[in-house]
Amino acid sequence: MSLEPPINESAAHRLRAPAAPLLLAAGTGIAFDRWQDPPVAVWWGLLIAGALAPALSPRDGFRATLGLLIGWGAVFGGWHHAWWSDPPVDHIYHRSTLAGELVTAVGRVSEPSWIRQRPGDTPQTIWLLDCIGVLDDGQQLVASPGRLRVQCDDVALPMRPGVFLAGDQLTLVGRLVRPAPAGNPGCFDYRNWLRSQGVEALLRVETQTSITRVPAEVSVADQFTNWRFRLRQAAVQELQTSTDATTAAVAEALLLGTRSQLPEDIRQAFIASGMLHVLAISGVNVAVIWWGLIRLFRALGVSLRTSGIWVIAGLLGYAWLTDANPPIVRAVAFAIVLQLAELSGRRVSALQGMSLAALVVLARNPTDLFNPGAWLSFLS
């Protein structure tokens, strides 16, 4: 007869979720920074204190755990501080005004341009510009870093996406506008939305003659961005040649997450029916692709480990090809966690997987803690 106590099967198979308290610490740090806006020295101090706690009390598990949580919260609080706090004095934001100041800005395109057209409005060519500086009266470059959203209303520009590609260096004459805050409590705050995307100001250019291209070397990162843009455009063209214009626009929104080509009447119909969320790519898309890749590699006779690696690469590729919004990042991160668990022969709880996915979402953009759409995705 064995003298060992009986094993509690339910306890033996109980799965832990150590990432859950880390997520709580990260969210606490981000929320504290948003509401209290402490100086960055506070976050450095908390990070150092958290790192020293295990060293000062190596046998005290509680203090070591508390130090880890404090340090983890400090990392995410500091990350949010770097993302959200007021820009430095030389930032391009401080040159902007609500009325718009005429400036000559020099910068590099960070995202290929796209077209926005609304009923009754002039089509706009829009792109993101990483500003290097502005030219003063003596045509000397004054450093003024920051990201701008450039809008050009000139219909003489080719009305197609990709007129300006990532890495293009431009000199632009336009009005530097500071986005106005929400006019009423509870309304959509366009300024805060831009700020959450890393954009601090708008540059409104009237004509294409105000834009000058400057020869510059394109970085490897910019080449990947442009390659991604060309792949998306190839997919869009394939949809347009195989279906009618309306179906192609809806399919583009469903598969790639882009609604810029969606006709306004179709958009309003989705809004009126309460079905606009259907156009947001999310976990359903990732689940279909995940299942399809698994079935494909299994049908080809690829080994479990090799197919798992290819499935992870495929999911990362899909997130890279799409707009990588929080629901996509959440779904891809969760799928990769489960895939890695399968490859390592381990089990992972749903809470652990969701906590790790949420940490990835916050690491990518800490302001998503205040994005209801991101957390509705977790709820669903």
DARA-V720597 format. One record per helix or strand. SS is the DSSP state (@ for helix, = for strand). FROM is the first residue (numbers start at 0). LEN is the number of residues. Records with the same first field share a line. If there is no record, write none. Layout:
BEGIN
SS=FROM-LEN, FROM-LEN
END
This chain:
BEGIN
@=8-4, 17-19, 39-17, 60-24, 91-4, 189-7, 207-3, 219-23, 244-12, 263-9, 275-4, 282-17, 303-18, 325-19, 349-15, 365-5, 371-8
==96-1, 100-16, 123-12, 140-12, 168-9, 200-5, 210-4
END
